[in-house]
Amino acid sequence: MAARIALAAVASAALSITILAAGVAIVGAAVFTELMIAHGETAEAARAVFSQSVLMVLAATILVAAPVSLVLSLFVARRLARPLAEVSAAARRIADGDHAVRVPRHGPKEIVELGDSFNQMADSLAAQERLRRDFIANAAHELRTPLTNLQGYLEALRDGVVTADRATYESLSEEVDRLVRLARSLDALVDDERAPGAPSRLVETDLAAALRSAVELARPALDQRRITIEGRWPDRLPVRADPDHLAQVLANLLQNAVRYGAEGSEIVVAAEVRVESVLVGVTNSGEPIPPDDLPHVFERFYRVEKSRDRARGGAGIGLAIVKQLVEAAGGRVGAESSAGRTRFWFSLLRSGR
């Protein structure tokens, strides 16, 4: 590449010198001769003076300019070609699966910007590769556990080791329900990717009523773990939302709070009216989320302390669905965690805004 760039630069310089030399030798000689004749000199004398002065200077200039042009062309060519070659080599390494490769920032401004764009692309590919591997590991685990349990129960029933009573069928049903929930969560994510720009059915919805309904639906799980819940919101909170999506968002956040809240603790569900939106927060007591994990909790299949999450049955999908549904309604999501308390929040636009 450097040789081709240098050759193109030298060819351009040679063409410019040739045109200049031709102009001086032909046009300049004729004009010089006419001027000399006008001042009383003969044509032969004028041509001799022109050859001894102007042409000699032109020849010397060409002899100096040619090697200088060559050196400068090689310098510029190498300065351009080296970072481009590094980007090309890095691209081949990424294509071979090495997502850790990055290119240094040097060269002209445009080349530096190209390198920055390449590095951003490499960061994105590395993140996608990490999510892909996490998905494979998590999905395999989530499928393996209920399938193994189902296989064990069925073999025991076949061999007569376990009696086919109501408790056995309830255990089998729980494992099937777990598989169904996982399949539905995956369907929700796939549907969002198939139609990322599909609008939600946004209508005026009473968020206060949705909060009361979500708390009542979560009551059995709360009672099972002896967790109390405190609600703090006005009697009416009109917002623009899809009612079905809003119910799913609240159910996922409450389920998450129950799953990771300490047994016998308290969950606080609060909503407050802002200038243009309504802010909802769900706070639980328990182990805090590490600061390094906090920015990633809404990513698909991301787990905080993966072994602990698996023991509690999470698939790393619920919060990703919350983010998708809230943002589809024009809202925002976030999370905070410190001093043994974790708060997940989301905002929705007020109705009429």
Helices and strands as residue ranges (DSSP letters): H 2-22, I 23-28, H 29-38, H 43-50, I 51-55, H 56-95, H 109-159, H 166-194, E 203-206, H 207-224, E 228-232, E 238-241, H 243-260, E 266-273, E 277-285, G 294-296, H 306-312, H 318-328, E 332-338, E 341-349
